[in-house]
């Protein structure tokens, strides 16, 4: 027992050194984690709602990525790597936000701007059109897009669970949202996130037919045995 206790500090030192080295070299070239956020707010918000991350935690996370010199990709860069037209360099990460909540403009974006971190905001188009309090307004989104740090993408028209819809309804949600956002912002909208991560083969087919380049679900469990591909990309959910 005494020998084990004496050797414990050395073991801990070796373990700490190993994990520090791993921390600095991961993710490996070609392996690009996609981080998924929803809302940023107060510590009380984060304690009350699982989809919230506190301002303090979010800034610590962005500072961490910046300090370790992770390369934060734009969505277009991520797409080019997926298609093989851009060479991956290792230690790359993609940051995404779902729902287009006003907390993105108020709480998250100032931190992203501070660290020059690009992100993709998946927007529910009908919420913007109807000037819902649950969504950022068009003028807010215009300013975010003009910053050069924010890619505007689709999170459907009304945020339904897509696999429970008819083919016509799926097309209305996916193609309709794309067309609405392109008309509102006069930009191509090429990327999609499925609400709740919910999708099936019909949804993937319509997403591709609608002109999206990539479509994202949530965690790996949403694949339900399907292979991960350009229209079934998984993400890592960051919550409280």
KELOGU-616184 format. One line per 10 residues: their letters; for each residue x, y, z of N, C-alpha, C. Coordinates in nm, 3 decimals. Layout:
a = X,Y,Z,X,Y,Z,X,Y,Z ~ ...
***
This chain:
xxxxxxxxxx = 0.082,-0.120,0.000,0.000,0.000,0.000,0.086,0.126,0.000 ~ 0.197,0.124,0.079,0.285,0.239,0.085,0.349,0.267,-0.051 ~ 0.386,0.159,-0.121,0.448,0.175,-0.252,0.349,0.241,-0.349 ~ 0.225,0.196,-0.342,0.123,0.254,-0.430,0.102,0.402,-0.401 ~ 0.098,0.438,-0.273,0.078,0.577,-0.236,0.194,0.664,-0.283 ~ 0.318,0.611,-0.270,0.434,0.686,-0.312,0.436,0.707,-0.462 ~ 0.389,0.607,-0.535,0.391,0.618,-0.681,0.274,0.699,-0.736 ~ 0.176,0.729,-0.652,0.056,0.800,-0.699,0.087,0.940,-0.754 ~ 0.171,1.023,-0.686,0.200,1.155,-0.743,0.264,1.147,-0.881 ~ 0.356,1.052,-0.900,0.419,1.035,-1.031,0.316,0.995,-1.136
xxxxxxxxxx = 0.228,0.904,-1.098,0.122,0.861,-1.191,0.034,0.979,-1.230 ~ -0.004,1.060,-1.131,-0.090,1.176,-1.159,-0.018,1.276,-1.249 ~ 0.111,1.293,-1.226,0.189,1.386,-1.309,0.192,1.337,-1.454 ~ 0.219,1.208,-1.471,0.225,1.151,-1.607,0.088,1.162,-1.675 ~ -0.017,1.131,-1.598,-0.153,1.138,-1.654,-0.186,1.281,-1.695 ~ -0.151,1.377,-1.609,-0.179,1.518,-1.639,-0.102,1.562,-1.763 ~ 0.024,1.521,-1.772,0.105,1.558,-1.888,0.048,1.498,-2.016 ~ 0.005,1.372,-2.007,-0.053,1.305,-2.124,-0.177,1.377,-2.173 ~ -0.269,1.407,-2.080,-0.394,1.470,-2.122,-0.372,1.613,-2.168 ~ -0.269,1.680,-2.114,-0.237,1.814,-2.163,-0.190,1.808,-2.307
xxxxxxxxxx = -0.104,1.711,-2.340,-0.057,1.695,-2.477,-0.172,1.662,-2.571 ~ -0.259,1.570,-2.529,-0.375,1.534,-2.610,-0.464,1.655,-2.634 ~ -0.481,1.736,-2.529,-0.566,1.853,-2.537,-0.516,1.950,-2.643 ~ -0.383,1.961,-2.656,-0.327,2.057,-2.750,-0.327,2.006,-2.893 ~ -0.327,1.875,-2.914,-0.320,1.824,-3.052,-0.457,1.787,-3.109 ~ -0.556,1.764,-3.023,-0.688,1.726,-3.073,-0.770,1.850,-3.103 ~ -0.872,1.844,-3.193,-0.906,1.728,-3.274,-0.806,1.707,-3.387 ~ -0.794,1.582,-3.430,-0.699,1.548,-3.534,-0.745,1.603,-3.668 ~ -0.652,1.614,-3.760,-0.681,1.665,-3.894,-0.795,1.586,-3.957 ~ -0.894,1.657,-4.007,-1.009,1.593,-4.072,-1.123,1.562,-3.978
xxxxxxxxxx = -1.098,1.570,-3.847,-1.204,1.551,-3.748,-1.244,1.688,-3.695 ~ -1.363,1.734,-3.730,-1.403,1.870,-3.698,-1.529,1.868,-3.610 ~ -1.515,1.891,-3.481,-1.633,1.898,-3.395,-1.722,2.015,-3.436 ~ -1.853,1.992,-3.435,-1.951,2.098,-3.463,-2.024,2.125,-3.333 ~ -2.004,2.243,-3.275,-2.065,2.278,-3.148,-2.203,2.339,-3.173 ~ -2.300,2.298,-3.094,-2.438,2.347,-3.109,-2.482,2.418,-2.982 ~ -2.508,2.546,-2.994,-2.562,2.627,-2.884,-2.705,2.668,-2.916 ~ -2.777,2.708,-2.812,-2.909,2.766,-2.830,-2.915,2.908,-2.774 ~ -2.907,2.920,-2.641,-2.925,3.050,-2.577,-2.808,3.080,-2.483 ~ -2.775,3.209,-2.472,-2.676,3.256,-2.375,-2.744,3.359,-2.288
xxxxxxxxxx = -2.726,3.347,-2.157,-2.792,3.440,-2.065,-2.723,3.445,-1.931 ~ -2.800,3.477,-1.830,-2.746,3.490,-1.695,-2.723,3.353,-1.633 ~ -2.654,3.353,-1.520,-2.636,3.229,-1.445,-2.769,3.171,-1.402 ~ -2.864,3.261,-1.370,-2.998,3.216,-1.330,-3.070,3.150,-1.447 ~ -3.055,3.207,-1.566,-3.115,3.147,-1.686,-3.061,3.005,-1.706 ~ -2.928,2.993,-1.694,-2.864,2.863,-1.716,-2.905,2.761,-1.611 ~ -2.926,2.808,-1.487,-2.967,2.717,-1.380,-3.110,2.669,-1.401 ~ -3.192,2.753,-1.466,-3.334,2.723,-1.483,-3.363,2.646,-1.611 ~ -3.288,2.677,-1.718,-3.318,2.619,-1.850,-3.195,2.546,-1.905 ~ -3.212,2.418,-1.940,-3.101,2.336,-1.986,-3.036,2.384,-2.114
xxxxxxxxxx = -3.111,2.453,-2.202,-3.055,2.498,-2.329,-2.977,2.628,-2.319 ~ -2.974,2.686,-2.199,-2.898,2.808,-2.178,-2.755,2.776,-2.135 ~ -2.661,2.860,-2.179,-2.526,2.863,-2.126,-2.508,3.003,-2.068 ~ -2.449,3.013,-1.950,-2.433,3.144,-1.889,-2.331,3.227,-1.967 ~ -2.344,3.360,-1.958,-2.248,3.450,-2.023,-2.105,3.416,-1.981 ~ -2.087,3.392,-1.852,-1.954,3.362,-1.798,-1.899,3.234,-1.860 ~ -1.979,3.129,-1.863,-1.933,3.002,-1.921,-1.905,3.017,-2.070 ~ -1.992,3.089,-2.140,-1.973,3.103,-2.284,-1.845,3.179,-2.314 ~ -1.819,3.286,-2.240,-1.695,3.360,-2.265,-1.574,3.275,-2.231 ~ -1.582,3.199,-2.124,-1.470,3.110,-2.089,-1.444,3.009,-2.200
xxxxxxxxxx = -1.550,2.957,-2.260,-1.535,2.859,-2.367,-1.472,2.921,-2.491 ~ -1.517,3.041,-2.529,-1.460,3.108,-2.646,-1.316,3.151,-2.620 ~ -1.288,3.195,-2.497,-1.151,3.232,-2.461,-1.060,3.110,-2.466 ~ -1.112,2.996,-2.423,-1.038,2.870,-2.425,-0.999,2.833,-2.567 ~ -1.095,2.839,-2.659,-1.067,2.806,-2.799,-0.964,2.903,-2.858 ~ -0.978,3.030,-2.822,-0.886,3.132,-2.872,-0.746,3.112,-2.815 ~ -0.737,3.086,-2.687,-0.607,3.069,-2.620,-0.531,2.950,-2.677 ~ -0.601,2.842,-2.703,-0.536,2.723,-2.757,-0.521,2.728,-2.909 ~ -0.560,2.844,-2.966,-0.543,2.869,-3.110,-0.614,2.767,-3.197 ~ -0.732,2.727,-3.155,-0.816,2.648,-3.244,-0.858,2.736,-3.361
xxxxxxxxxx = -0.869,2.677,-3.477,-0.913,2.751,-3.595,-1.064,2.733,-3.606 ~ -1.138,2.842,-3.587,-1.284,2.837,-3.594,-1.325,2.861,-3.739 ~ -1.389,2.763,-3.799,-1.424,2.768,-3.940,-1.552,2.846,-3.964 ~ -1.561,2.908,-4.081,-1.690,2.953,-4.130,-1.762,2.830,-4.186 ~ -1.891,2.844,-4.206,-1.966,2.731,-4.262,-1.919,2.698,-4.404 ~ -1.887,2.800,-4.483,-1.838,2.775,-4.619,-1.705,2.699,-4.616 ~ -1.616,2.734,-4.522,-1.489,2.662,-4.511,-1.511,2.516,-4.471 ~ -1.605,2.496,-4.377,-1.639,2.360,-4.335,-1.691,2.279,-4.454 ~ -1.778,2.340,-4.534,-1.832,2.273,-4.653,-1.720,2.238,-4.750 ~ -1.627,2.330,-4.773,-1.518,2.304,-4.866,-1.431,2.188,-4.819
xxxxxxxxxx = -1.409,2.178,-4.688,-1.333,2.065,-4.634,-1.411,1.935,-4.655 ~ -1.543,1.939,-4.629,-1.625,1.819,-4.648,-1.623,1.773,-4.794 ~ -1.616,1.868,-4.885,-1.619,1.835,-5.027,-1.479,1.804,-5.083 ~ -1.375,1.825,-5.002,-1.240,1.794,-5.046,-1.171,1.903,-5.126 ~ -1.232,2.023,-5.133,-1.171,2.132,-5.209,-1.084,2.221,-5.121 ~ -1.086,2.201,-4.991,-0.999,2.272,-4.897,-0.932,2.168,-4.808 ~ -0.804,2.185,-4.787,-0.730,2.089,-4.706,-0.751,2.116,-4.558 ~ -0.790,2.015,-4.479,-0.802,2.036,-4.334,-0.664,2.053,-4.272 ~ -0.659,2.133,-4.165,-0.530,2.163,-4.103,-0.520,2.110,-3.959 ~ -0.628,2.053,-3.908,-0.626,2.002,-3.771,-0.665,2.109,-3.670
xxxxxxxxxx = -0.718,2.064,-3.557,-0.763,2.152,-3.449,-0.858,2.260,-3.502 ~ -0.956,2.214,-3.579,-1.058,2.303,-3.635,-1.193,2.272,-3.570 ~ -1.273,2.375,-3.554,-1.402,2.363,-3.488,-1.503,2.451,-3.561 ~ -1.629,2.407,-3.562,-1.737,2.487,-3.618,-1.834,2.521,-3.505 ~ -1.873,2.648,-3.496,-1.965,2.694,-3.391,-2.099,2.729,-3.455 ~ -2.210,2.671,-3.402,-2.343,2.699,-3.456,-2.440,2.734,-3.343 ~ -2.542,2.812,-3.378,-2.650,2.850,-3.286,-2.784,2.819,-3.351 ~ -2.872,2.754,-3.279,-3.007,2.724,-3.328,-3.109,2.825,-3.276 ~ -3.217,2.846,-3.354,-3.341,2.914,-3.315,-3.342,3.064,-3.341 ~ -3.228,3.131,-3.350,-3.230,3.275,-3.376,-3.285,3.357,-3.262
xxxxxxxxxx = -3.268,3.308,-3.140,-3.319,3.378,-3.022,-3.250,3.514,-3.004 ~ -3.323,3.615,-2.952,-3.262,3.747,-2.930,-3.138,3.746,-2.842 ~ -3.124,3.643,-2.759,-3.005,3.636,-2.673,-2.877,3.620,-2.755 ~ -2.890,3.574,-2.878,-2.770,3.562,-2.962,-2.711,3.699,-2.988 ~ -2.795,3.794,-3.033,-2.746,3.929,-3.063,-2.702,4.003,-2.937 ~ -2.777,3.985,-2.830,-2.751,4.061,-2.707,-2.635,4.004,-2.625 ~ -2.629,3.874,-2.611,-2.534,3.812,-2.519,-2.417,3.740,-2.589 ~ -2.450,3.660,-2.691,-2.345,3.578,-2.752,-2.258,3.656,-2.849 ~ -2.320,3.737,-2.934,-2.242,3.800,-3.041,-2.131,3.893,-2.989 ~ -2.154,3.975,-2.886,-2.043,4.057,-2.838,-1.921,3.976,-2.797
xxxxxxxxxx = -1.943,3.857,-2.744,-1.831,3.769,-2.705,-1.766,3.710,-2.829 ~ -1.847,3.666,-2.923,-1.793,3.613,-3.049,-1.710,3.719,-3.121 ~ -1.760,3.842,-3.121,-1.689,3.952,-3.187,-1.558,3.981,-3.115 ~ -1.558,3.977,-2.983,-1.437,4.003,-2.904,-1.324,3.909,-2.943 ~ -1.359,3.782,-2.969,-1.258,3.682,-3.002,-1.251,3.653,-3.152 ~ -1.324,3.732,-3.233,-1.326,3.715,-3.380,-1.361,3.573,-3.419 ~ -1.467,3.521,-3.359,-1.510,3.383,-3.385,-1.631,3.382,-3.478 ~ -1.619,3.323,-3.596,-1.734,3.313,-3.686,-1.832,3.207,-3.637 ~ -1.957,3.226,-3.671,-2.059,3.130,-3.630,-2.169,3.125,-3.735 ~ -2.250,3.021,-3.726,-2.368,3.008,-3.812,-2.493,3.015,-3.727
xxxxxxxxxx = -2.586,3.101,-3.765,-2.713,3.115,-3.693,-2.823,3.052,-3.777 ~ -2.883,2.945,-3.724,-2.994,2.877,-3.792,-3.124,2.945,-3.751 ~ -3.193,3.004,-3.849,-3.306,3.094,-3.824,-3.439,3.030,-3.863 ~ -3.541,3.048,-3.780,-3.678,3.006,-3.810,-3.744,3.121,-3.886 ~ -3.765,3.104,-4.015,-3.799,3.218,-4.101,-3.932,3.284,-4.065 ~ -4.035,3.206,-4.030,-4.164,3.267,-3.999,-4.157,3.355,-3.874 ~ -4.070,3.322,-3.780,-4.056,3.404,-3.660,-4.001,3.542,-3.695 ~ -3.909,3.546,-3.792,-3.855,3.675,-3.836,-3.961,3.752,-3.913 ~ -4.030,3.684,-4.005,-4.133,3.749,-4.086,-4.244,3.808,-4.000 ~ -4.282,3.734,-3.895,-4.393,3.777,-3.809,-4.348,3.865,-3.693
xxxxxxxxxx = -4.219,3.902,-3.692,-4.161,3.989,-3.589,-4.189,3.935,-3.448 ~ -4.168,3.805,-3.433,-4.191,3.739,-3.304,-4.085,3.781,-3.202 ~ -4.129,3.794,-3.077,-4.035,3.826,-2.968,-3.939,3.711,-2.942 ~ -3.970,3.593,-2.994,-3.883,3.476,-2.975,-3.767,3.474,-3.074 ~ -3.763,3.572,-3.164,-3.659,3.573,-3.266,-3.594,3.709,-3.277 ~ -3.470,3.708,-3.323,-3.406,3.835,-3.360,-3.483,3.897,-3.476 ~ -3.480,4.028,-3.482,-3.550,4.099,-3.589,-3.464,4.101,-3.715 ~ -3.526,4.137,-3.827,-3.450,4.146,-3.951,-3.339,4.251,-3.941 ~ -3.365,4.371,-3.887,-3.255,4.467,-3.872,-3.139,4.414,-3.788 ~ -3.170,4.341,-3.682,-3.064,4.281,-3.600,-2.983,4.181,-3.682
xxxxxxxxxx = -3.053,4.097,-3.757,-2.985,3.996,-3.838,-2.904,4.060,-3.951 ~ -2.955,4.170,-4.007,-2.880,4.243,-4.109,-2.744,4.288,-4.054 ~ -2.745,4.345,-3.933,-2.621,4.393,-3.872,-2.525,4.278,-3.843 ~ -2.580,4.168,-3.797,-2.495,4.052,-3.768,-2.430,3.999,-3.896 ~ -2.508,3.990,-4.001,-2.454,3.942,-4.128,-2.347,4.036,-4.181 ~ -2.372,4.167,-4.169,-2.278,4.267,-4.219,-2.146,4.265,-4.143 ~ -2.145,4.207,-4.023,-2.021,4.198,-3.945,-1.919,4.106,-4.011 ~ -1.966,4.018,-4.098,-1.878,3.921,-4.161,-1.851,3.798,-4.077 ~ -1.906,3.793,-3.955,-1.882,3.681,-3.865,-1.998,3.582,-3.861 ~ -2.113,3.620,-3.915,-2.234,3.538,-3.899,-2.285,3.490,-4.034
xxxxxxxxxx = -2.298,3.359,-4.048,-2.364,3.298,-4.163,-2.510,3.274,-4.127 ~ -2.601,3.324,-4.208,-2.744,3.303,-4.186,-2.786,3.175,-4.257 ~ -2.850,3.084,-4.183,-2.891,2.955,-4.237,-3.033,2.923,-4.191 ~ -3.088,2.815,-4.241,-3.229,2.783,-4.216,-3.247,2.685,-4.101 ~ -3.352,2.711,-4.024,-3.398,2.619,-3.919,-3.548,2.591,-3.943 ~ -3.584,2.589,-4.071,-3.721,2.569,-4.123,-3.808,2.693,-4.107 ~ -3.932,2.682,-4.152,-4.026,2.794,-4.144,-4.087,2.807,-4.005 ~ -4.129,2.694,-3.945,-4.206,2.702,-3.819,-4.152,2.614,-3.707 ~ -4.038,2.548,-3.730,-3.973,2.465,-3.627,-4.054,2.340,-3.589 ~ -4.101,2.262,-3.686,-4.172,2.138,-3.652,-4.078,2.018,-3.647
xxxxxxxxxx = -4.129,1.907,-3.595,-4.059,1.778,-3.606,-4.086,1.726,-3.747 ~ -3.987,1.731,-3.832,-4.007,1.712,-3.976,-4.052,1.572,-4.014 ~ -4.006,1.471,-3.943,-4.038,1.334,-3.985,-4.186,1.301,-3.971 ~ -4.261,1.382,-3.896,-4.404,1.358,-3.879,-4.490,1.429,-3.981 ~ -4.427,1.496,-4.077,-4.502,1.574,-4.176,-4.520,1.497,-4.307 ~ -4.614,1.545,-4.388,-4.632,1.490,-4.522,-4.520,1.543,-4.612 ~ -4.497,1.479,-4.728,-4.394,1.529,-4.820,-4.416,1.675,-4.859 ~ -4.542,1.714,-4.881,-4.571,1.853,-4.917,-4.537,1.948,-4.803 ~ -4.568,1.907,-4.680,-4.537,1.991,-4.565,-4.386,2.003,-4.544 ~ -4.315,1.894,-4.565,-4.169,1.898,-4.552,-4.110,1.997,-4.652
xxxxxxxxxx = -4.158,1.990,-4.774,-4.108,2.081,-4.878,-4.140,2.226,-4.842 ~ -4.258,2.250,-4.790,-4.295,2.385,-4.749,-4.202,2.438,-4.641 ~ -4.166,2.352,-4.546,-4.079,2.393,-4.437,-3.936,2.418,-4.484 ~ -3.884,2.330,-4.569,-3.744,2.339,-4.608,-3.721,2.437,-4.723 ~ -3.790,2.415,-4.834,-3.775,2.504,-4.948,-3.834,2.641,-4.916 ~ -3.949,2.642,-4.847,-4.014,2.769,-4.812,-3.925,2.856,-4.726 ~ -3.862,2.797,-4.626,-3.773,2.874,-4.539,-3.654,2.928,-4.617 ~ -3.596,2.845,-4.700,-3.482,2.889,-4.782,-3.521,3.009,-4.869 ~ -3.635,2.998,-4.935,-3.680,3.106,-5.022,-3.712,3.233,-4.943 ~ -3.776,3.216,-4.828,-3.810,3.332,-4.744,-3.685,3.406,-4.698
xxxxxxxxxx = -3.587,3.332,-4.648,-3.464,3.395,-4.598,-3.385,3.460,-4.711 ~ -3.381,3.394,-4.826,-3.309,3.452,-4.940,-3.375,3.581,-4.986 ~ -3.506,3.586,-4.983,-3.578,3.706,-5.023,-3.556,3.817,-4.921 ~ -3.559,3.782,-4.791,-3.544,3.882,-4.686,-3.405,3.944,-4.686 ~ -3.302,3.860,-4.703,-3.165,3.907,-4.684,-3.086,3.921,-4.813 ~ -3.146,3.878,-4.924,-3.080,3.890,-5.055,-2.943,3.822,-5.056 ~ -2.940,3.702,-4.998,-2.818,3.622,-4.993,-2.856,3.475,-5.019 ~ -2.762,3.395,-5.067,-2.792,3.252,-5.079,-2.795,3.187,-4.941 ~ -2.896,3.102,-4.917,-2.909,3.029,-4.791,-2.886,2.882,-4.824 ~ -2.773,2.829,-4.779,-2.724,2.701,-4.829,-2.713,2.592,-4.723
xxxxxxxxxx = -2.747,2.626,-4.599,-2.726,2.531,-4.489,-2.851,2.523,-4.403 ~ -2.872,2.405,-4.344,-2.996,2.374,-4.274,-2.968,2.297,-4.145 ~ -3.046,2.327,-4.041,-3.046,2.244,-3.920,-3.188,2.196,-3.895 ~ -3.203,2.065,-3.873,-3.336,2.008,-3.848,-3.380,2.041,-3.704 ~ -3.500,2.096,-3.686,-3.550,2.120,-3.550,-3.553,1.990,-3.469 ~ -3.509,1.998,-3.344,-3.502,1.883,-3.253,-3.406,1.775,-3.305 ~ -3.334,1.803,-3.413,-3.249,1.702,-3.475,-3.328,1.595,-3.547 ~ -3.458,1.619,-3.567,-3.550,1.517,-3.616,-3.551,1.513,-3.770 ~ -3.526,1.394,-3.828,-3.527,1.380,-3.973,-3.542,1.233,-4.010 ~ -3.571,1.209,-4.136,-3.572,1.073,-4.191,-3.524,1.081,-4.336
xxxxxxxxxx = -3.532,0.971,-4.409,-3.479,0.968,-4.546,-3.555,1.064,-4.637 ~ -3.687,1.081,-4.612,-3.765,1.175,-4.695,-3.716,1.318,-4.673 ~ -3.689,1.352,-4.549,-3.644,1.487,-4.514,-3.509,1.516,-4.578 ~ -3.417,1.419,-4.572,-3.286,1.437,-4.635,-3.299,1.459,-4.785 ~ -3.389,1.382,-4.847,-3.408,1.394,-4.992,-3.460,1.532,-5.029 ~ -3.557,1.582,-4.954,-3.613,1.715,-4.983,-3.509,1.824,-4.956 ~ -3.430,1.807,-4.851,-3.325,1.905,-4.820,-3.228,1.918,-4.938 ~ -3.190,1.804,-4.993,-3.098,1.805,-5.107,-3.164,1.866,-5.230 ~ -3.289,1.827,-5.256,-3.362,1.879,-5.372,-3.386,2.030,-5.361 ~ -3.396,2.080,-5.238,-3.425,2.222,-5.216,-3.303,2.311,-5.238
xxxxxxxxxx = -3.187,2.250,-5.254,-3.068,2.328,-5.286,-2.976,2.356,-5.169 ~ -2.998,2.288,-5.057,-2.905,2.302,-4.945,-2.777,2.224,-4.975 ~ -2.667,2.272,-4.922,-2.539,2.202,-4.936,-2.518,2.099,-4.826 ~ -2.555,2.138,-4.703,-2.536,2.054,-4.585,-2.658,2.068,-4.495 ~ -2.686,1.963,-4.418,-2.794,1.968,-4.320,-2.748,1.898,-4.193 ~ -2.784,1.955,-4.079,-2.736,1.909,-3.950,-2.849,1.856,-3.862 ~ -2.819,1.750,-3.790,-2.906,1.702,-3.685,-2.844,1.744,-3.552 ~ -2.872,1.669,-3.445,-2.809,1.699,-3.315,-2.706,1.588,-3.287 ~ -2.726,1.509,-3.181,-2.628,1.406,-3.146,-2.640,1.281,-3.231 ~ -2.544,1.189,-3.212,-2.538,1.066,-3.292,-2.661,0.978,-3.276
xxxxxxxxxx = -2.729,0.987,-3.162,-2.845,0.901,-3.142,-2.956,0.932,-3.242 ~ -2.955,1.053,-3.298,-3.056,1.089,-3.397,-3.036,1.016,-3.530 ~ -2.917,0.961,-3.551,-2.893,0.888,-3.676,-2.973,0.759,-3.684 ~ -3.000,0.699,-3.568,-3.080,0.576,-3.561,-3.033,0.471,-3.661 ~ -2.903,0.449,-3.662,-2.847,0.347,-3.749,-2.807,0.397,-3.887 ~ -2.848,0.518,-3.924,-2.809,0.572,-4.054,-2.663,0.615,-4.049 ~ -2.600,0.620,-4.165,-2.465,0.671,-4.174,-2.466,0.823,-4.168 ~ -2.362,0.880,-4.111,-2.350,1.025,-4.111,-2.303,1.070,-4.248 ~ -2.373,1.169,-4.305,-2.337,1.220,-4.436,-2.364,1.369,-4.442 ~ -2.357,1.426,-4.561,-2.373,1.570,-4.576,-2.512,1.620,-4.538
xxxxxxxxxx = -2.611,1.530,-4.532,-2.746,1.570,-4.493,-2.790,1.502,-4.364 ~ -2.691,1.454,-4.291,-2.718,1.395,-4.158,-2.596,1.418,-4.067 ~ -2.549,1.543,-4.064,-2.429,1.577,-3.989,-2.463,1.595,-3.841 ~ -2.384,1.534,-3.755,-2.410,1.542,-3.612,-2.336,1.659,-3.548 ~ -2.386,1.701,-3.432,-2.326,1.810,-3.358,-2.315,1.776,-3.210 ~ -2.234,1.854,-3.139,-2.218,1.837,-2.995,-2.298,1.946,-2.926 ~ -2.399,1.907,-2.851,-2.483,2.003,-2.782,-2.411,2.060,-2.660 ~ -2.402,2.192,-2.653,-2.342,2.259,-2.538,-2.456,2.320,-2.457 ~ -2.474,2.270,-2.335,-2.579,2.326,-2.249,-2.519,2.364,-2.115 ~ -2.606,2.385,-2.017,-2.554,2.436,-1.890,-2.455,2.341,-1.824
***
